[in-house]
Amino acid sequence: MARPGQRWHPELDDCQEDTARLWGLGKVLTDEDITEKIVSVVSLIIPTKNEAETIGECIERAQKTFAEMNLEGEVLVLDSSTDGTSKIASSRGARVIKPDKLGYGNAYLRGFEEARGDWIVLMDGDLTYSPEEMVKMLPLLADGYDLVMGSRLKGKIMPGAMPPLHQYIGNPLLTGILNRLFSAGISDAHCGMRAITREALQTLNLKSGGMEFASEMVIEAASKRLKIAEVPITYHPRKGASKLNSFTDGWRHLRFMMLYRPVPFLLVPGLLALVMGLILTAGVYLQGESRMHSLTLGGLLLVIGYQMLLAGLHFGAFGAAYGLSGSKTIEKIMSYHSLEKELLLGMALLVAGIIFGARILMSWEASGFGALDAAQNAMMAMILSILGIQTIFSGMFISLLLLNSGWQED
């Protein structure tokens, strides 16, 4: 289901439709229509790393597509290869640029700086995506959409193009989480083929240098309420060795979503664990009975829950320092951040733990350093001391993260 402001175009499923008909989304455009809708330049940005086997064909097919659509197009190859990719790309008429830093996102960020087009297309250079898919995507930019995403999951995935783990678990799961948190309303958040207007691109706060750049663009677009459309595309098997790492790349995407929305990932489960631990620990201790197993479980929930809460604040502080459009809840919590108050709270908890420990030592001394039944008091001393130390160092860490971010401490 498309979100408000988003359209799905099932009529674009047939790649064999006449080019002019596709360009008009069902009608043949007049010369006047073309003059009004076509932009001066379309920039195709292709990040490459050892794609000598495919880059030549990729560029030639892209140039042919531009010509068929009566568009002036430029091809930018952001190359970090050690093979002959750059020479082949240059010989085919592409502008070859070497990124300052390695990384999928860094290549695109540099490409955005160099691109001259009013419309910008993103695509891999391994021919897993067909350059001819631009025929489906660019008319939607002319139709008023800001970002057009390809969808492999609603298109066609050729045999061997995508591992089953990615097709049936990884991509649907991560896309579902992204849609749930950011209301993007798309089916394939990690599709590498997409098109965006320069005006829309300039509103996005894109910073990621790695694979999480794909998620960041969609998250930023949804957060800025850009008009997003999807078209079904065909995904082909790549030639050469894959550069993807399933679990590492998946974790990067999930981690990036946690930076934007730490509340459901950390604060909510952390608060639940903290409350359960507090009730269990306080109930057992106040009863005065020796129930060490229950007290141990309560203490464990307390420490884990408190650490998750602090981790949520750390993610929020890093997001603020990094310049992300983060959670409003985190922003509100961070507005109450005060190093002095957190240090005082931490010291109070630590002192309480020390007092419990001191009482145990005095009781032990009074008994002549013999056998002593003070396990519950020892557990309470440990819990309070851990919470106190966590609070002290957490306050220091958050203050360091926010030092140059513009946040004002209370």
Secondary structure, DSSP 8 states (H G I E B T S, - for coil): ---TT--B-GGGG-TTS-HHHHHTTSS---HHHHHHH--S-EEEEEEESS-TTTHHHHHHHHHHHHHHTT--EEEEEEE--SSSHHHHHHHTT-EEE--SS-SHHHHHHHHHHH---SEEEE--SSSSS-GGGHHHHHHHHHTT-SEEEEEEEEEEE-TTSS-HIIIIIIHHHHHHHHHHHH----S-TT-S-EEEEHHHHTT------STTHHHHHHHHHHHTT--EEEEEEEE---SS-----HHHHHHHHHHHHHHH-HIIIIIHHHHHHHHHHHHHHHHHHHHT---HHHHHHHHHHHHHHHHHHHHHHHHHHHHHHHT----HHHHHHHHT--HHHHHHHHHHHHHHHHHHHHHHHHHHHHTTS-----HHHHHHHHHHHHHHHHHHHHHHHHHHHTTTTT----
